[in-house]
Amino acid sequence: MVMLYHYAALYGGWGRHPSSVLPGLYMVARYGWLGVEIFFMISGFSICLSTWGRSLGEFAVSRVSRIYPAYWAAVLLTASVVITWPQVRRVSGWEAVLTNLTMVQEALGVPNVDGVYWTLFAELKFYGLFAIVVAFGVTYRKCLLFCGTWQLAGLISAADGGKALDAWAMPGFSPYFVAGIAFSLMHRFAPNAILWAVVAFSFLLAEHQLGGRLAANRDAGHPMPAWPAQLTVLAAFTLMAIMALGWLTTNRWRWLTPAGALTYPLYLIHQHVGMTLIYALRDHLPATALVLGTTVMMLGVSWAIHWLCERPLSARLRRALLRGIDQGRTTASGRAPVCQPARGGGNIVAGAPEGREPPRRRLEESALGRESRGRCIEP
């Protein structure tokens, strides 16, 4: 949705209004920015679902190793393209590029290398807020308390206009994160009146907040009715409810796994790299063919980033960070770690009789289990 919006609804690489280039597609694509809202709701669902039983350190490691490797590759690729061909986007210099590698450039007042990166900063703030729940142990009651507190903070922010509270409460997007968390609780436990009330309240707030988003994305001279956006949000909430209730669990299409793996790198690189390509070829190819070809090319680049950068670097980064956490725990305990090699594919724990391995939980029950083979472990 977002890629279609950038390619078919923005002035961008066309050099003229896209309604004159792709009139039929433009009427649909101009609502594609709603993909961001849907992304936030999916994020609330998946983050809440995946944090049960994790420590704060494990949660931080999982997030850092998941979002940064592909992001670093995307920043460097996009910067290289727009610095070489600055027709669509300009970057002030490599100092700004290096700052963008932190993903917190907005907090530092540094422009984003690519326009889509603003959503990643919002995502980071969500991680920071939900980390409070993780620090105290994720439970049903704590998640509900978190949802209620966040919604209240958003309402207070909308009422008094405090900049600091508004920056963290994100009242324009918090209803989607909160709804995703509520749907996750439905999926993990069972639907009940309280969870449906949270979803309904979030839906009403989301529909209300659409006014501001429509105003921000309104195209001068081209009336943009609100009802398509409202129906899109309703459809997104309905689909998430269907997923939460388990009505789609029998549909396990194999193509969904690779498609899902490509969505993140595709999101990171598609906008200004793709628009620069459109700018270069707009006078040589039909508009529809150019949009389709650019989409296919961006999918190919995303595949390369995923397999050549994201997968190997994420694994290495995760192992390195987990070792750092282990070392920190050992140092905090004031005891030196006991280093023993793994025998027979298992973990040897200090204090066990020689030749025997003490009872232990299955590796999949421990986020650190796979990382502890043949390393120093705390007695």
Secondary structure, 3 states (H helix, E strand, C coil): CHHHHHHHCCCHHHCCCHHHCCHHHHHHHCCCCHHHHHHHHHHHHHHHHHCCCCCHHHHHHHHHHHHHHHHHHHHHHHHHHHHHCCCCCCCCCHHHHHHHCCCCCCCCCCCCCCHHHHHHHHHHHHHHHHHHHHHHCCCHHHHHHHHHHHHHHHHHHHHHCCHHHHHHHCCCCHHHHHHHHHHHHHHHCCCCHHHHHHHHHHHHHHHHHHHHHHHHHCECCECCCCHHHHHHHHHHHHHHHHHHCCCCCCCCCCCHHHHHHHHHHHHHHHHHHHHHHHHHHCCCCCHHHHHHHHHHHHHHHHHHHHHHHHHHHHHHHHHHHHHHHHHHHHHHHCCCCEECCCCCCCCCCCCCCCCCCCCCCCHHHCCCHHHCCCCEECC
